Amino acid sequence: MPQIQNGKSTLRITGASDSSLFNLLQNQLEEHFGASDATQTCNYQLYRGRRIVRTSCFETHEVPALKKFGLQNHMSTTVKQDLVLYRVYRSRSVDKLTPSIVAQFERDYKGDDLTYSPQWTESIMTSQSTFDPVATLNEIFNAMDVDVTMQYTKMQLWMANQNAQTIMGVWNTLSPTYPSFKQPQLLKLWILLLNDCMDSKWCKNAEDCSRHLGCQTAFTSMLPTTASTIHPPEQKLQLLNILASVKHPTERTVQRVLYYATEILDSFTVLALGKLLNNHITSPSILTSPELVDECREFLHNIVTNKCGLSSLDDESEKIAIYAIKSLAPLMQELPEAMTDLSDCASNAPPSIALAAIQAMNNEHVMTSTPVRTQLRQMFENSDKPIELRMAALLVLIMNAPTNPELLSVFEVASDINQPRGLKRISDTIS
């Protein structure tokens, strides 16, 4: 018998299953896309007829029924996997995988090439190049009882691969053709498309993200340029809420919202700016602009300084101050003077703003400051302060490695029968 034998196996994947849920899903897929056909073929080598030493497998899925959507050939997806047995380790049942063995295995492991790639045929590429976005958007908008899921998906895919100028060209071409009473619904559809196009699925890494930023730029351009621009409140709120959820905001997007905030200062704009700024800083797929971060940080810091210095504020001004404090909290390390402002807010601002300032102090960098810790302890001990502020100060101290004097203060409050019941209960629990 030869030492090495070659073999081949083919598996037809039919999707058969006894599961009623699986059958239901399979029927739904076949209704929309037709019956899929899949095969798996593996070429392998056997050592002495029993040990696989090399295998190369191809699994191909084809969806022939996509012809009805204008695609002339099959759309297929192929998964390929190559595996090679590089070394055999003999072990007894009492042997264990020590770190050194694992490290040795990782050094010796050679062959694994697992890739997943949609196989775009020439006809599909041609279909994309001849795609008419204006006609498709018009078809989606005017669909009544017709399922336009495929048209919507194709529109979204097309938009994800265009620049902002091309995308907005579609809107600027179609929008004027509709009367004013239909404009709100058309705009609602357009915003929905842009929102779906901005989805983070395009941003798996920096290279992919940079190729799919047209929708984000187009969406940002819909914000008004001046405070005098007429903008329905519900539309403005929708735009800001969507922008606040962008996972990989570019420098241009943050800059645009910052400019908007300087023109139209309200609580929703400040909140959107704060979320965008923090996502911009933490995104691994976007190049952060230090100058822009400093500009935004200074803008938020000025809001906190101005609002906390006022003796009384209306509800909207309180919200602006609170959102600015929450947005500034993660950026405290790069702006030491903001700690002073937070301390002033915690001591002198109205209760709702003071509470936000205390919560913002729950930051590893801030809590290294002895004056800040002393202020929080004094606030906790001060029976004239509102109970919610005292409880917040206590929790921030306890969550950041409390010192012996701070713990002693907690014990004293816990043993004082004159303390408010809620505060005493928390102190009892901690002590």
NORGIZI-V481651 format. One record per helix or strand of 3 or more residues. SS is the DSSP state (a for helix, b for strand). FROM is the first residue (numbers start at 1). TO is the last residue. If there is no record, write none. Layout:
ss:SS from:FROM to:TO
ss:SS from:FROM to:TO
This chain:
ss:b from:4 to:13
ss:a from:20 to:33
ss:b from:37 to:47
ss:b from:51 to:63
ss:a from:64 to:69
ss:b from:75 to:84
ss:a from:99 to:108
ss:b from:115 to:119
ss:a from:122 to:129
ss:a from:133 to:142
ss:a from:149 to:160
ss:a from:164 to:177
ss:a from:180 to:197
ss:a from:200 to:202
ss:a from:206 to:211
ss:a from:214 to:220
ss:a from:233 to:244
ss:a from:251 to:263
ss:a from:267 to:282
ss:a from:290 to:308
ss:a from:315 to:329
ss:a from:332 to:334
ss:a from:337 to:348
ss:a from:351 to:360
ss:a from:366 to:368
ss:a from:370 to:381
ss:a from:387 to:398
ss:a from:404 to:414
ss:a from:421 to:430
